[in-house]
Amino acid sequence: MLARSMHKIVLAPLALDILHDLALT
């Protein structure tokens, strides 16, 4: 359970960075 919540906490900023890069392209 804890690992899953931490997984989301790590992936959220990562996904935002990817979307930001796509928006800049």
GUZATI-504699 format. One record per atom (N, C-alpha, C): chain; residue in one letter; atom name; x, y, z. Coordinates in Angstrom, 3 decimals, m for minus. Example, Ala and Ser with C-alpha at 12.3 -4.5 7.8 and 13.67 -1.06 7.14 Angstrom:
REM GUZATI-504699
<sepa:A lomar:A martor:N X:13.190 Y:m5.690 Z:7.800>
<sepa:A lomar:A martor:CA X:12.300 Y:m4.500 Z:7.800>
<sepa:A lomar:A martor:C X:13.200 Y:m3.300 Z:7.800>
<sepa:A lomar:S martor:N X:12.850 Y:m2.250 Z:7.080>
<sepa:A lomar:S martor:CA X:13.670 Y:m1.060 Z:7.140>
<sepa:A lomar:S martor:C X:12.900 Y:0.030 Z:7.870>
***
This chain:
REM GUZATI-504699
<sepa:A lomar:M martor:N X:0.842 Y:m1.200 Z:0.000>
<sepa:A lomar:M martor:CA X:0.000 Y:0.000 Z:0.000>
<sepa:A lomar:M martor:C X:0.881 Y:1.256 Z:0.000>
<sepa:A lomar:L martor:N X:1.858 Y:1.260 Z:0.913>
<sepa:A lomar:L martor:CA X:2.734 Y:2.429 Z:1.023>
<sepa:A lomar:L martor:C X:3.538 Y:2.610 Z:m0.258>
<sepa:A lomar:A martor:N X:4.030 Y:1.489 Z:m0.786>
<sepa:A lomar:A martor:CA X:4.824 Y:1.566 Z:m2.016>
<sepa:A lomar:A martor:C X:3.982 Y:2.116 Z:m3.160>
<sepa:A lomar:R martor:N X:2.722 Y:1.749 Z:m3.179>
<sepa:A lomar:R martor:CA X:1.844 Y:2.200 Z:m4.262>
<sepa:A lomar:R martor:C X:1.612 Y:3.707 Z:m4.174>
<sepa:A lomar:S martor:N X:1.393 Y:4.210 Z:m2.950>
<sepa:A lomar:S martor:CA X:1.164 Y:5.652 Z:m2.789>
<sepa:A lomar:S martor:C X:2.435 Y:6.421 Z:m3.123>
<sepa:A lomar:M martor:N X:3.585 Y:5.881 Z:m2.725>
<sepa:A lomar:M martor:CA X:4.854 Y:6.544 Z:m3.039>
<sepa:A lomar:M martor:C X:5.083 Y:6.525 Z:m4.542>
<sepa:A lomar:H martor:N X:4.655 Y:5.464 Z:m5.199>
<sepa:A lomar:H martor:CA X:4.796 Y:5.345 Z:m6.646>
<sepa:A lomar:H martor:C X:4.052 Y:6.490 Z:m7.328>
<sepa:A lomar:K martor:N X:2.845 Y:6.793 Z:m6.836>
<sepa:A lomar:K martor:CA X:2.057 Y:7.893 Z:m7.414>
<sepa:A lomar:K martor:C X:2.738 Y:9.232 Z:m7.137>
<sepa:A lomar:I martor:N X:3.282 Y:9.376 Z:m5.930>
<sepa:A lomar:I martor:CA X:3.934 Y:10.641 Z:m5.574>
<sepa:A lomar:I martor:C X:5.141 Y:10.884 Z:m6.475>
<sepa:A lomar:V martor:N X:5.815 Y:9.802 Z:m6.857>
<sepa:A lomar:V martor:CA X:6.990 Y:9.940 Z:m7.721>
<sepa:A lomar:V martor:C X:6.575 Y:10.165 Z:m9.175>
<sepa:A lomar:L martor:N X:5.528 Y:9.469 Z:m9.605>
<sepa:A lomar:L martor:CA X:5.116 Y:9.553 Z:m11.002>
<sepa:A lomar:L martor:C X:4.402 Y:10.854 Z:m11.343>
<sepa:A lomar:A martor:N X:3.728 Y:11.469 Z:m10.392>
<sepa:A lomar:A martor:CA X:2.982 Y:12.699 Z:m10.688>
<sepa:A lomar:A martor:C X:3.889 Y:13.797 Z:m11.245>
<sepa:A lomar:P martor:N X:4.979 Y:14.174 Z:m10.557>
<sepa:A lomar:P martor:CA X:5.868 Y:15.211 Z:m11.087>
<sepa:A lomar:P martor:C X:6.542 Y:14.760 Z:m12.377>
<sepa:A lomar:L martor:N X:6.832 Y:13.469 Z:m12.485>
<sepa:A lomar:L martor:CA X:7.478 Y:12.952 Z:m13.684>
<sepa:A lomar:L martor:C X:6.557 Y:13.117 Z:m14.893>
<sepa:A lomar:A martor:N X:5.280 Y:12.799 Z:m14.713>
<sepa:A lomar:A martor:CA X:4.309 Y:12.945 Z:m15.792>
<sepa:A lomar:A martor:C X:4.159 Y:14.417 Z:m16.164>
<sepa:A lomar:L martor:N X:4.188 Y:15.298 Z:m15.168>
<sepa:A lomar:L martor:CA X:4.069 Y:16.727 Z:m15.444>
<sepa:A lomar:L martor:C X:5.263 Y:17.208 Z:m16.252>
<sepa:A lomar:D martor:N X:6.452 Y:16.702 Z:m15.929>
<sepa:A lomar:D martor:CA X:7.651 Y:17.085 Z:m16.675>
<sepa:A lomar:D martor:C X:7.534 Y:16.628 Z:m18.128>
<sepa:A lomar:I martor:N X:7.027 Y:15.417 Z:m18.341>
<sepa:A lomar:I martor:CA X:6.884 Y:14.892 Z:m19.706>
<sepa:A lomar:I martor:C X:5.864 Y:15.730 Z:m20.482>
<sepa:A lomar:L martor:N X:4.741 Y:16.057 Z:m19.831>
<sepa:A lomar:L martor:CA X:3.724 Y:16.873 Z:m20.501>
<sepa:A lomar:L martor:C X:4.278 Y:18.248 Z:m20.824>
<sepa:A lomar:H martor:N X:5.080 Y:18.793 Z:m19.914>
<sepa:A lomar:H martor:CA X:5.675 Y:20.117 Z:m20.127>
<sepa:A lomar:H martor:C X:6.610 Y:20.078 Z:m21.330>
<sepa:A lomar:D martor:N X:7.405 Y:19.005 Z:m21.430>
<sepa:A lomar:D martor:CA X:8.326 Y:18.867 Z:m22.563>
<sepa:A lomar:D martor:C X:7.541 Y:18.752 Z:m23.875>
<sepa:A lomar:L martor:N X:6.436 Y:18.002 Z:m23.837>
<sepa:A lomar:L martor:CA X:5.631 Y:17.847 Z:m25.048>
<sepa:A lomar:L martor:C X:5.000 Y:19.175 Z:m25.437>
<sepa:A lomar:A martor:N X:4.607 Y:19.958 Z:m24.439>
<sepa:A lomar:A martor:CA X:3.971 Y:21.248 Z:m24.723>
<sepa:A lomar:A martor:C X:4.975 Y:22.218 Z:m25.337>
<sepa:A lomar:L martor:N X:6.236 Y:22.099 Z:m24.944>
<sepa:A lomar:L martor:CA X:7.265 Y:23.009 Z:m25.467>
<sepa:A lomar:L martor:C X:7.661 Y:22.639 Z:m26.895>
<sepa:A lomar:T martor:N X:7.503 Y:21.391 Z:m27.254>
<sepa:A lomar:T martor:CA X:7.947 Y:20.957 Z:m28.572>
<sepa:A lomar:T martor:C X:7.051 Y:21.493 Z:m29.690>
***
